[in-house]
Amino acid sequence: MLVSIYHLQDLERTRARRQPVTKPQMLVGRDARCDITITDDAQVSPRHLTVAVRAVGKDLAAEILVTPLVGATLVNGRVISEATATKLGDTLQLGNTILEFHPDAARQPSPIPIRPNAYRPVLSANPIENTFLCAIRANPGDAAARTGYADWLEQHGLGDHAMFVRTAAHLEDPRYLAGCDVDWRAITSRTPIEHCTHASCPGGWDRLSATTDDDRARTCGTCRRRIHFIHDHFLVGDLRALGLPLARDASVATLRDDE
């Protein structure tokens, strides 16, 4: 990906410069330590804004998240005051300087491989349990379905499973993971959404909308992104490095900043 940088009055872009986007998150400003440095515009703040490459949709196509820090920032002529998702080709103005992000035809980024998980018509051989699981999968935030399923689990001697369904206790106590597989957790978990900077993010895996083609993928009703339930340590690290939102299975330990 490349970013074109030119003056607001340079409509022909005769003095435009192009710079490759080499990091998933870049700081833009007048300070020489910024990743994208603008030294010829006094209206640009030393640390004006950040831009981050994010994913959108099923195919993880590139999208730019713009976060203003200090000073006015406009996207396509509109002033923004919070993190705002933009697409390639949109104009980003800070001071008298315009930034435009474009794909690099000679070097297309490789998407992160997230293996799809089939949408299973039957989730349990027990018809009663299957009814509960299908109801929760279709509407993860359905409190009545969760309560009914938790009661059913307790009646069948599965108290730890019931606690998993009722609360987010499994995020702190690994004993609640015993005996339940990742496919079951992908439907019943209440793990938080990580690495989302939208102020109105629902915040939890159980607060996203169901999909109809993947048991480990849901859609955010706010930003319309497709969020994946990830239980692979290395894939969690890859997505985190790119600043992409995800739902981390509780069986995967929280990564340290140096991992």
Residue frames as qw, qx, qy, qz and C-alpha x, y, z in Angstrom:
[[0.000, 0.889, 0.458, 0.000, 0.00, 0.00, 0.00],
 [0.421, 0.189, 0.009, 0.887, 1.17, 3.53, -0.78],
 [0.080, -0.826, -0.418, 0.369, 0.24, 6.94, 0.60],
 [0.390, 0.534, 0.220, 0.717, 0.31, 10.03, -1.64],
 [0.329, -0.677, -0.320, 0.575, 1.11, 13.30, 0.16],
 [0.324, 0.395, 0.312, 0.801, 0.50, 16.67, -1.48],
 [0.006, -0.175, -0.275, 0.945, -0.52, 20.28, -0.74],
 [0.333, 0.572, 0.647, -0.380, -4.19, 21.22, -0.73],
 [0.340, 0.782, -0.035, -0.522, -3.66, 23.74, -3.57],
 [0.038, -0.439, 0.790, 0.427, -1.55, 21.37, -5.66],
 [0.788, 0.258, 0.270, -0.490, -4.52, 20.00, -7.59],
 [0.740, 0.535, -0.383, -0.143, -2.27, 18.58, -10.30],
 [0.883, -0.425, 0.183, 0.080, -0.11, 16.95, -7.62],
 [0.604, 0.707, -0.287, 0.231, 3.05, 18.15, -9.30],
 [0.059, 0.617, -0.639, 0.454, 4.91, 18.12, -5.98],
 [0.880, -0.316, 0.054, -0.349, 3.23, 15.03, -4.54],
 [0.107, 0.487, -0.860, 0.109, 5.40, 12.40, -2.92],
 [0.881, -0.132, -0.308, -0.334, 4.56, 8.76, -2.43],
 [0.133, -0.512, 0.767, -0.364, 5.55, 6.67, 0.54],
 [0.574, -0.086, -0.798, -0.162, 5.02, 2.96, 1.20],
 [0.660, -0.521, 0.174, -0.512, 2.90, 1.94, 4.17],
 [0.502, 0.349, -0.773, 0.168, 5.24, -0.43, 5.98],
 [0.020, 0.039, -0.809, 0.587, 3.58, -0.77, 9.40],
 [0.168, -0.527, -0.820, -0.146, 0.08, -1.78, 10.52],
 [0.204, -0.907, -0.344, 0.133, -0.15, 1.47, 12.52],
 [0.530, 0.266, 0.039, 0.804, 1.60, 4.72, 11.62],
 [0.205, -0.749, -0.309, 0.550, 1.88, 8.09, 13.33],
 [0.406, 0.610, 0.331, 0.594, 1.44, 11.17, 11.13],
 [0.258, -0.923, -0.189, 0.215, 2.67, 14.66, 12.00],
 [0.290, 0.914, -0.222, 0.174, 5.35, 17.31, 11.80],
 [0.575, -0.660, 0.484, 0.011, 7.64, 15.60, 14.30],
 [0.364, 0.590, -0.689, -0.210, 10.63, 13.97, 12.61],
 [0.207, -0.199, 0.937, -0.197, 10.00, 10.81, 14.63],
 [0.720, 0.295, 0.299, -0.552, 6.61, 10.23, 12.98],
 [0.636, 0.085, 0.724, 0.253, 6.23, 7.41, 10.49],
 [0.375, 0.656, 0.445, 0.480, 4.72, 9.80, 7.94],
 [0.355, -0.502, -0.159, 0.772, 6.44, 13.16, 8.43],
 [0.271, 0.805, 0.378, 0.369, 5.07, 16.45, 7.07],
 [0.524, -0.366, -0.143, 0.756, 7.63, 19.21, 7.62],
 [0.172, 0.123, 0.292, 0.933, 6.39, 21.88, 5.21],
 [0.336, -0.596, -0.489, -0.541, 2.97, 22.60, 6.74],
 [0.047, 0.259, -0.541, 0.799, 2.88, 24.69, 9.93],
 [0.637, -0.218, 0.047, -0.738, -0.79, 23.78, 10.50],
 [0.844, -0.034, -0.531, -0.060, 0.08, 20.14, 10.98],
 [0.609, -0.717, 0.258, -0.220, 0.60, 19.23, 14.62],
 [0.022, -0.596, 0.802, -0.020, 3.79, 17.42, 15.71],
 [0.093, 0.058, 0.994, -0.026, 1.71, 14.29, 16.39],
 [0.397, 0.048, -0.157, -0.903, -1.45, 14.97, 14.43],
 [0.859, 0.031, 0.057, -0.508, -3.12, 11.56, 13.94],
 [0.358, -0.283, 0.882, 0.116, -2.62, 7.84, 13.54],
 [0.736, 0.283, -0.303, -0.535, -3.65, 5.58, 10.69],
 [0.462, -0.255, 0.843, -0.104, -4.02, 1.82, 10.97],
 [0.445, 0.149, -0.723, -0.508, -4.56, -0.86, 8.39],
 [0.534, -0.029, 0.673, -0.512, -7.57, -2.91, 9.42],
 [0.035, 0.083, 0.931, 0.353, -9.73, -5.63, 7.92],
 [0.529, 0.218, 0.220, -0.790, -13.29, -5.50, 6.69],
 [0.802, 0.280, -0.189, -0.493, -15.56, -8.20, 5.42],
 [0.979, -0.071, 0.180, -0.059, -15.06, -11.85, 4.72],
 [0.836, 0.412, -0.056, 0.358, -11.94, -11.45, 2.60],
 [0.582, -0.598, -0.039, 0.550, -10.03, -9.13, 5.00],
 [0.457, 0.676, 0.198, 0.543, -9.79, -6.36, 2.41],
 [0.422, -0.037, -0.267, 0.866, -7.72, -3.36, 3.45],
 [0.167, -0.875, -0.366, -0.269, -9.37, -0.47, 5.26],
 [0.362, 0.313, -0.333, 0.812, -7.80, 2.57, 6.92],
 [0.436, -0.755, -0.478, 0.107, -8.77, 3.58, 10.46],
 [0.274, 0.543, -0.118, 0.785, -7.99, 7.25, 11.10],
 [0.522, -0.661, -0.466, 0.271, -7.66, 8.45, 14.70],
 [0.162, 0.812, -0.060, 0.557, -7.23, 12.23, 15.21],
 [0.634, -0.270, -0.448, 0.570, -4.92, 13.26, 18.04],
 [0.183, -0.652, -0.172, 0.715, -4.24, 17.03, 17.99],
 [0.055, 0.340, -0.380, -0.858, -5.49, 19.47, 15.36],
 [0.693, 0.382, 0.155, -0.592, -8.31, 19.40, 12.82],
 [0.227, -0.140, 0.903, 0.338, -8.65, 16.29, 10.65],
 [0.636, 0.378, 0.046, -0.671, -11.03, 15.96, 7.70],
 [0.401, 0.010, 0.884, 0.239, -12.04, 12.86, 5.76],
 [0.204, 0.466, 0.700, 0.501, -13.49, 13.62, 2.34],
 [0.026, -0.477, -0.123, -0.870, -14.05, 17.19, 3.52],
 [0.630, -0.633, -0.288, -0.347, -15.83, 16.23, 6.74],
 [0.067, -0.615, 0.598, -0.510, -14.32, 17.00, 10.15],
 [0.801, -0.226, -0.553, -0.032, -13.89, 13.94, 12.34],
 [0.298, -0.718, 0.387, -0.496, -13.42, 13.91, 16.12],
 [0.744, -0.327, 0.555, -0.177, -13.02, 10.18, 16.79],
 [0.326, -0.227, 0.853, 0.338, -11.59, 7.06, 15.20],
 [0.643, 0.520, 0.086, -0.556, -13.14, 6.80, 11.73],
 [0.672, 0.033, 0.683, 0.283, -12.98, 3.97, 9.20],
 [0.383, 0.711, -0.213, -0.549, -12.11, 5.04, 5.66],
 [0.897, 0.234, 0.356, 0.119, -11.43, 3.17, 2.44],
 [0.542, -0.147, 0.409, 0.719, -8.65, 3.30, -0.09],
 [0.234, 0.471, 0.483, 0.700, -8.89, 6.42, -2.26],
 [0.252, -0.890, -0.380, 0.015, -10.57, 8.61, 0.38],
 [0.336, 0.622, -0.195, 0.680, -8.92, 11.99, 0.99],
 [0.630, -0.596, -0.367, 0.337, -7.53, 12.76, 4.42],
 [0.239, 0.757, -0.044, 0.606, -6.75, 16.41, 5.20],
 [0.603, -0.628, -0.255, 0.422, -4.62, 17.73, 8.03],
 [0.217, -0.595, 0.132, 0.762, -3.69, 21.40, 7.88],
 [0.480, 0.669, -0.199, -0.532, -3.08, 22.20, 4.21],
 [0.024, 0.388, -0.895, -0.218, -1.88, 18.70, 3.43],
 [0.860, 0.110, -0.048, -0.497, -3.80, 15.88, 1.75],
 [0.245, -0.318, 0.915, 0.040, -3.11, 12.17, 2.21],
 [0.831, 0.209, -0.128, -0.499, -4.54, 9.48, -0.05],
 [0.489, -0.327, 0.809, 0.002, -3.95, 5.76, 0.42],
 [0.731, 0.438, -0.296, -0.431, -3.76, 3.49, -2.62],
 [0.949, -0.114, 0.285, 0.068, -2.93, -0.16, -3.25],
 [0.097, -0.659, 0.638, 0.387, 0.54, -0.91, -4.51],
 [0.854, 0.366, -0.122, -0.349, -0.08, -2.79, -7.74],
 [0.525, 0.519, -0.667, 0.099, 3.37, -4.34, -7.61],
 [0.227, 0.139, -0.847, 0.460, 2.95, -5.65, -4.08],
 [0.617, -0.430, -0.284, -0.595, -0.46, -6.78, -2.91],
 [0.296, -0.425, 0.702, -0.489, -0.68, -7.74, 0.77],
 [0.419, -0.059, -0.896, -0.132, -1.39, -11.39, 1.52],
 [0.623, -0.507, -0.073, -0.591, -4.55, -11.92, 3.58],
 [0.248, -0.374, 0.806, -0.385, -4.18, -13.63, 6.94],
 [0.474, -0.054, -0.811, -0.337, -5.40, -17.22, 6.50],
 [0.451, -0.098, 0.587, -0.665, -8.43, -17.77, 8.70],
 [0.109, -0.056, -0.954, -0.274, -9.82, -21.20, 7.97],
 [0.555, -0.216, -0.126, -0.793, -13.62, -21.13, 7.65],
 [0.153, -0.004, 0.929, -0.337, -15.60, -23.35, 9.97],
 [0.219, -0.294, -0.765, -0.529, -18.70, -24.94, 8.53],
 [0.471, -0.172, 0.227, -0.835, -22.11, -23.86, 9.76],
 [0.081, -0.012, -0.996, 0.035, -23.41, -27.11, 11.24],
 [0.505, -0.345, -0.403, -0.681, -27.14, -27.87, 10.98],
 [0.814, -0.478, -0.317, -0.093, -26.98, -30.09, 14.08],
 [0.052, 0.738, -0.479, 0.473, -24.99, -29.00, 17.13],
 [0.315, -0.317, 0.794, -0.411, -25.81, -31.83, 19.55],
 [0.296, -0.075, -0.918, -0.253, -27.12, -35.37, 19.33],
 [0.034, -0.442, -0.762, 0.472, -29.48, -34.56, 22.20],
 [0.106, 0.625, 0.548, 0.546, -32.50, -32.82, 20.66],
 [0.319, -0.891, -0.306, 0.100, -33.16, -30.63, 23.72],
 [0.500, -0.566, 0.175, 0.632, -29.57, -29.46, 23.93],
 [0.402, 0.219, 0.536, 0.710, -29.50, -28.95, 20.18],
 [0.010, -0.831, -0.483, -0.276, -32.52, -26.64, 20.44],
 [0.405, -0.853, -0.071, 0.322, -30.79, -24.54, 23.10],
 [0.534, -0.325, 0.372, 0.686, -27.49, -24.34, 21.19],
 [0.311, 0.455, 0.570, 0.610, -29.17, -23.41, 17.92],
 [0.135, -0.914, -0.373, -0.086, -31.12, -20.67, 19.71],
 [0.459, -0.753, 0.106, 0.459, -27.95, -19.22, 21.25],
 [0.513, -0.037, 0.497, 0.699, -26.06, -19.43, 17.97],
 [0.188, 0.654, 0.551, 0.484, -28.86, -17.61, 16.14],
 [0.185, -0.868, -0.065, -0.457, -29.14, -14.95, 18.85],
 [0.599, 0.141, -0.572, 0.542, -26.02, -14.96, 21.08],
 [0.032, -0.241, 0.389, -0.889, -27.46, -12.36, 23.42],
 [0.635, -0.374, -0.437, -0.516, -30.71, -14.24, 24.09],
 [0.182, -0.425, 0.661, -0.590, -30.77, -14.25, 27.90],
 [0.825, -0.081, 0.231, -0.510, -33.75, -16.61, 28.09],
 [0.894, 0.311, -0.319, -0.043, -32.05, -19.21, 25.90],
 [0.343, 0.498, -0.654, 0.454, -28.85, -18.97, 27.94],
 [0.435, -0.340, 0.543, -0.632, -30.68, -19.28, 31.25],
 [0.916, 0.052, 0.062, -0.393, -32.72, -22.24, 30.03],
 [0.789, 0.395, -0.454, 0.123, -29.64, -24.00, 28.68],
 [0.095, 0.493, -0.668, 0.549, -27.65, -23.35, 31.88],
 [0.676, -0.224, 0.402, -0.576, -30.51, -24.78, 33.95],
 [0.946, 0.210, -0.140, -0.204, -30.61, -27.85, 31.70],
 [0.553, 0.497, -0.592, 0.310, -26.85, -28.34, 32.05],
 [0.224, -0.434, 0.631, -0.603, -27.05, -28.14, 35.84],
 [0.846, -0.066, 0.215, -0.484, -29.85, -30.71, 35.87],
 [0.941, 0.282, -0.189, 0.022, -27.55, -33.06, 33.97],
 [0.814, -0.474, 0.062, 0.332, -24.62, -32.62, 36.36],
 [0.617, 0.364, 0.120, 0.688, -22.65, -30.17, 34.21],
 [0.278, -0.872, -0.270, 0.300, -22.32, -27.31, 36.68],
 [0.402, -0.450, 0.285, 0.744, -19.06, -25.97, 35.22],
 [0.223, 0.302, 0.648, 0.663, -20.58, -25.88, 31.74],
 [0.108, -0.822, -0.554, -0.077, -23.60, -24.08, 33.17],
 [0.348, -0.762, -0.048, 0.544, -21.36, -21.45, 34.77],
 [0.379, -0.095, 0.499, 0.773, -19.59, -21.00, 31.42],
 [0.081, 0.551, 0.659, 0.505, -22.92, -20.27, 29.71],
 [0.253, -0.849, -0.452, 0.102, -24.25, -17.99, 32.46],
 [0.279, -0.915, 0.088, 0.277, -21.22, -15.80, 33.09],
 [0.546, 0.745, -0.347, 0.160, -17.77, -14.82, 31.87],
 [0.680, -0.642, 0.352, -0.033, -16.12, -16.73, 34.74],
 [0.930, 0.148, 0.202, 0.267, -14.22, -18.86, 32.23],
 [0.418, 0.822, -0.140, 0.360, -12.12, -15.84, 31.33],
 [0.204, -0.768, 0.479, -0.373, -10.48, -15.93, 34.76],
 [0.624, -0.332, 0.673, -0.219, -10.70, -19.58, 35.83],
 [0.331, 0.380, -0.751, -0.426, -9.43, -22.23, 33.37],
 [0.245, 0.034, 0.946, -0.211, -11.31, -25.05, 35.13],
 [0.558, 0.487, 0.360, -0.567, -14.45, -23.95, 33.34],
 [0.447, 0.560, -0.518, -0.468, -12.81, -25.00, 30.06],
 [0.211, -0.227, 0.950, -0.033, -12.51, -28.64, 31.13],
 [0.383, 0.281, 0.876, -0.090, -14.57, -31.04, 29.09],
 [0.455, 0.775, 0.313, -0.306, -15.92, -28.52, 26.56],
 [0.654, 0.140, 0.417, 0.615, -14.51, -28.34, 23.04],
 [0.154, -0.254, 0.135, 0.945, -13.72, -25.23, 21.02],
 [0.126, -0.330, -0.656, -0.667, -16.79, -25.59, 18.78],
 [0.368, -0.676, -0.635, 0.064, -19.05, -25.50, 21.84],
 [0.360, -0.539, -0.190, 0.738, -17.14, -22.53, 23.28],
 [0.150, 0.050, 0.402, 0.902, -17.39, -20.67, 19.98],
 [0.260, -0.549, -0.618, -0.499, -21.17, -20.68, 20.38],
 [0.534, -0.708, -0.462, 0.021, -21.52, -20.12, 24.12],
 [0.570, -0.127, -0.228, 0.779, -18.51, -17.95, 25.03],
 [0.062, -0.963, -0.262, 0.010, -18.76, -14.40, 26.35],
 [0.655, -0.189, 0.087, 0.726, -15.16, -13.49, 25.61],
 [0.068, 0.833, 0.088, -0.541, -14.54, -9.77, 24.93],
 [0.674, 0.682, 0.128, 0.254, -13.71, -8.32, 21.53],
 [0.588, -0.542, 0.141, 0.584, -10.05, -7.32, 21.44],
 [0.372, -0.170, 0.391, 0.824, -8.29, -4.59, 19.45],
 [0.130, 0.701, 0.568, 0.412, -11.39, -2.67, 18.42],
 [0.260, -0.122, -0.210, 0.935, -11.08, 1.09, 18.81],
 [0.215, -0.503, -0.469, -0.693, -14.65, 2.03, 17.92],
 [0.165, -0.217, 0.485, -0.831, -16.17, 3.92, 20.84],
 [0.721, -0.021, 0.148, -0.676, -19.51, 2.17, 20.32],
 [0.411, 0.227, -0.876, -0.113, -18.11, -1.36, 19.93],
 [0.787, -0.389, -0.279, -0.388, -20.52, -3.90, 21.51],
 [0.233, -0.694, 0.592, -0.337, -17.53, -5.22, 23.43],
 [0.555, -0.233, 0.773, -0.202, -18.40, -8.91, 23.67],
 [0.051, 0.098, -0.901, -0.421, -18.57, -11.96, 21.43],
 [0.071, 0.445, 0.881, -0.143, -22.07, -12.67, 22.74],
 [0.170, 0.702, 0.281, -0.632, -23.19, -9.19, 21.66],
 [0.057, 0.343, -0.596, -0.724, -22.40, -9.68, 17.98],
 [0.756, 0.294, 0.056, -0.582, -24.84, -10.80, 15.31],
 [0.747, -0.056, 0.656, 0.092, -24.86, -14.38, 14.08],
 [0.271, 0.451, -0.599, -0.604, -23.72, -15.35, 10.59],
 [0.881, 0.150, 0.246, -0.375, -25.23, -18.18, 8.58],
 [0.806, 0.509, -0.303, 0.012, -22.08, -19.66, 7.04],
 [0.504, 0.376, -0.610, 0.483, -19.49, -20.00, 9.81],
 [0.671, -0.599, -0.435, 0.029, -19.89, -21.15, 13.43],
 [0.612, -0.431, -0.145, 0.647, -16.84, -19.10, 14.48],
 [0.205, 0.157, 0.207, 0.944, -17.66, -15.83, 12.77],
 [0.009, -0.760, -0.602, 0.245, -20.07, -13.07, 13.78],
 [0.283, 0.575, 0.250, 0.726, -20.81, -9.57, 12.58],
 [0.200, -0.317, -0.392, 0.840, -20.49, -6.35, 14.54],
 [0.147, 0.773, 0.614, 0.062, -23.71, -4.36, 14.31],
 [0.151, -0.861, -0.028, 0.485, -21.78, -1.10, 14.70],
 [0.034, -0.661, 0.509, 0.550, -19.01, -1.29, 12.10],
 [0.864, 0.377, -0.013, -0.333, -20.38, -4.26, 10.11],
 [0.180, 0.594, -0.783, -0.037, -17.03, -6.04, 10.35],
 [0.923, -0.058, -0.353, -0.142, -16.79, -9.81, 10.40],
 [0.271, -0.677, 0.606, -0.319, -15.19, -10.87, 13.68],
 [0.772, 0.138, -0.617, -0.063, -13.66, -14.33, 14.12],
 [0.773, -0.568, 0.225, -0.173, -13.46, -16.53, 17.22],
 [0.542, 0.611, -0.559, 0.144, -9.77, -17.47, 17.33],
 [0.845, -0.503, 0.167, -0.075, -8.27, -20.31, 19.33],
 [0.858, 0.256, -0.059, 0.442, -4.83, -20.44, 17.65],
 [0.502, -0.688, -0.036, 0.523, -2.03, -18.71, 19.60],
 [0.433, -0.129, 0.387, 0.804, -0.06, -17.68, 16.52],
 [0.096, 0.581, 0.578, 0.565, -3.10, -16.40, 14.62],
 [0.321, -0.873, -0.336, 0.149, -4.09, -14.31, 17.64],
 [0.484, -0.532, 0.153, 0.677, -0.59, -12.79, 17.53],
 [0.333, 0.200, 0.539, 0.748, -0.82, -12.09, 13.78],
 [0.067, -0.766, -0.535, -0.351, -4.17, -10.35, 14.09],
 [0.430, -0.812, -0.198, 0.343, -3.02, -8.39, 17.13],
 [0.501, -0.261, 0.272, 0.779, 0.09, -7.20, 15.25],
 [0.135, 0.352, 0.529, 0.760, -2.15, -5.76, 12.55],
 [0.171, 0.087, 0.341, -0.920, -4.53, -4.22, 15.07],
 [0.448, -0.155, -0.628, -0.616, -7.44, -6.32, 13.79],
 [0.595, -0.291, 0.357, -0.658, -10.41, -7.05, 16.06],
 [0.528, 0.077, -0.839, -0.106, -10.93, -10.62, 17.23],
 [0.763, -0.474, 0.115, -0.424, -12.62, -12.76, 19.86],
 [0.254, 0.483, -0.818, 0.180, -9.94, -14.80, 21.64],
 [0.822, -0.270, -0.481, -0.145, -10.85, -18.23, 22.94],
 [0.513, -0.774, 0.268, -0.256, -10.19, -18.38, 26.69],
 [0.960, -0.136, 0.130, 0.207, -7.95, -21.42, 26.12],
 [0.617, 0.502, -0.050, 0.604, -5.40, -19.10, 24.47],
 [0.501, -0.541, -0.286, 0.612, -3.36, -17.26, 27.08],
 [0.117, 0.981, 0.094, -0.126, -3.28, -13.46, 26.92],
 [0.751, 0.373, -0.029, 0.544, -0.28, -12.41, 24.86],
 [0.430, -0.654, -0.059, 0.620, 2.37, -10.16, 26.32],
 [0.285, 0.904, -0.048, -0.315, 3.37, -7.01, 24.44],
 [0.074, -0.664, 0.674, 0.316, 6.70, -8.59, 23.46],
 [0.594, 0.077, 0.798, 0.068, 5.14, -11.68, 21.88]]
